Amino acid sequence: MAIVPGAPARAADIAAMQQTGTELITFSTLDSFTTTVTFPTPFTSAPVMAAPNINTGAGAAGRWDSRAINITNTGFTLWVFSNASGATSSWSNIPVQWLAVVDVV
């Protein structure tokens, strides 16, 4: 059901506006890594996404960043990468959280 400004919204409408998740990332001796994430429920169009959150600052993930790229209505590519030139790392089940929200205009 479409969201209409000023009209009452059902709980299902509000729940359909955003999706969240956590990906457990594992790799060995790399300076960047990508994985495909599929949304549990497809959006009607590509959502807006905040930068994914690497949910630790310690050890192997301490000097890394993350981005959501190639965003579509069905998913995105999660990209994590070292922000230290030439530095590689190995991750084992590092949680990376993401949030996708309907682009309402």
Residue pairs with C-beta under 8 A, 6 or more apart in sequence:
1 10
1 12
1 13
3 9
3 13
3 17
3 102
3 104
16 41
16 102
17 101
17 102
17 104
18 47
18 99
18 100
18 101
18 102
19 39
19 40
19 41
19 43
19 47
19 99
19 100
20 97
20 98
20 99
20 100
21 37
21 40
21 97
21 98
22 55
22 95
22 96
22 97
22 98
23 35
23 37
23 78
23 95
23 96
23 98
24 93
24 94
24 95
24 96
25 33
25 35
25 78
25 80
25 91
25 93
25 94
25 95
25 96
26 91
26 92
26 93
26 94
27 33
27 90
27 91
28 90
29 88
29 89
29 90
30 88
30 89
30 90
31 81
31 82
31 86
31 87
31 88
31 89
32 79
32 80
32 81
32 82
33 79
33 80
33 81
33 91
34 69
34 77
34 78
34 79
34 80
35 77
35 78
36 75
36 76
36 77
36 78
37 75
37 76
37 77
37 78
37 98
38 74
38 75
39 47
39 73
39 74
39 75
39 100
42 73
42 74
43 73
43 74
43 100
43 102
44 73
44 102
45 73
45 102
45 103
46 71
46 72
46 73
46 103
47 71
47 73
47 100
47 101
47 102
47 103
48 100
48 101
48 102
48 103
49 68
49 71
49 76
49 98
49 99
49 100
49 101
50 98
50 99
50 101
51 65
51 66
51 67
51 68
52 66
52 67
52 68
52 78
52 80
52 96
52 97
52 98
53 66
53 96
53 97
53 98
54 61
54 64
54 65
54 66
54 80
54 94
54 95
54 96
55 94
55 95
55 96
55 97
56 62
56 94
56 95
60 89
60 90
60 91
60 92
60 94
61 80
61 89
61 91
61 94
63 82
63 83
63 84
63 87
64 80
64 81
64 82
64 83
64 89
65 80
65 81
65 83
66 78
66 79
66 80
66 81
66 96
67 78
67 79
67 81
68 76
68 77
68 78
68 79
68 98
68 100
69 76
69 77
69 79
70 76
70 77
71 100
76 98
76 100
78 96
78 98
80 91
80 96
82 88
82 89
